């Protein structure tokens, strides 16, 4: 399944992948304050392959319920 998703994302332009990760989008990049990623793993992998700086991408921070 992972390879199928990666292959599909590889066909997309970088700009489309980056915009799909923006906060407010249905599949936005979500992480914990410690950097743990919840959503966006496959798209981040493709961006890394393309040499993009994924650390600079905006993300939704999800805090644990206390």
BELHUKA-V617704 format. One record per residue. N is the residue number from 1. SS is DSSP state (H for helix, E for strand, L for the rest). PHI is phi as a letter, one per 20 degrees, with the letter a starting at -180 (* if undefined). PSI is psi in whole degrees, 0 to 359 (* if undefined). Layout:
n->N ss->SS phi->PHI psi->PSI
n->N ss->SS phi->PHI psi->PSI
This chain:
n->1 ss->L phi->* psi->318
n->2 ss->H phi->g psi->314
n->3 ss->H phi->f psi->326
n->4 ss->H phi->f psi->315
n->5 ss->H phi->f psi->316
n->6 ss->H phi->f psi->318
n->7 ss->H phi->f psi->320
n->8 ss->H phi->f psi->316
n->9 ss->H phi->f psi->330
n->10 ss->H phi->f psi->336
n->11 ss->L phi->f psi->347
n->12 ss->L phi->e psi->146
n->13 ss->L phi->f psi->151
n->14 ss->H phi->g psi->317
n->15 ss->H phi->f psi->323
n->16 ss->H phi->f psi->318
n->17 ss->H phi->f psi->313
n->18 ss->H phi->f psi->315
n->19 ss->H phi->f psi->331
n->20 ss->H phi->f psi->343
n->21 ss->L phi->e psi->352
n->22 ss->L phi->f psi->143
n->23 ss->L phi->g psi->139
n->24 ss->L phi->n psi->341
n->25 ss->L phi->e psi->154
n->26 ss->L phi->g psi->322
n->27 ss->L phi->d psi->38
n->28 ss->L phi->g psi->160
n->29 ss->L phi->f psi->121
n->30 ss->E phi->c psi->137
n->31 ss->E phi->b psi->165
n->32 ss->L phi->e psi->164
n->33 ss->L phi->g psi->334
n->34 ss->L phi->e psi->359
n->35 ss->L phi->n psi->355
n->36 ss->L phi->f psi->127
n->37 ss->E phi->e psi->135
n->38 ss->E phi->d psi->321
n->39 ss->E phi->c psi->133
n->40 ss->L phi->o psi->5
n->41 ss->H phi->g psi->309
n->42 ss->H phi->f psi->318
n->43 ss->H phi->f psi->323
n->44 ss->H phi->f psi->321
n->45 ss->H phi->f psi->318
n->46 ss->H phi->f psi->317
n->47 ss->H phi->f psi->322
n->48 ss->H phi->f psi->318
n->49 ss->H phi->g psi->327
n->50 ss->L phi->e psi->3
n->51 ss->L phi->n psi->17
n->52 ss->L phi->f psi->150
n->53 ss->L phi->e psi->94
n->54 ss->H phi->f psi->341
n->55 ss->H phi->f psi->338
n->56 ss->H phi->e psi->354
n->57 ss->L phi->f psi->137
n->58 ss->L phi->f psi->150
n->59 ss->L phi->b psi->159
n->60 ss->E phi->e psi->129
n->61 ss->E phi->e psi->123
n->62 ss->L phi->d psi->116
n->63 ss->L phi->e psi->146
n->64 ss->L phi->f psi->145
n->65 ss->L phi->f psi->136
n->66 ss->L phi->d psi->*
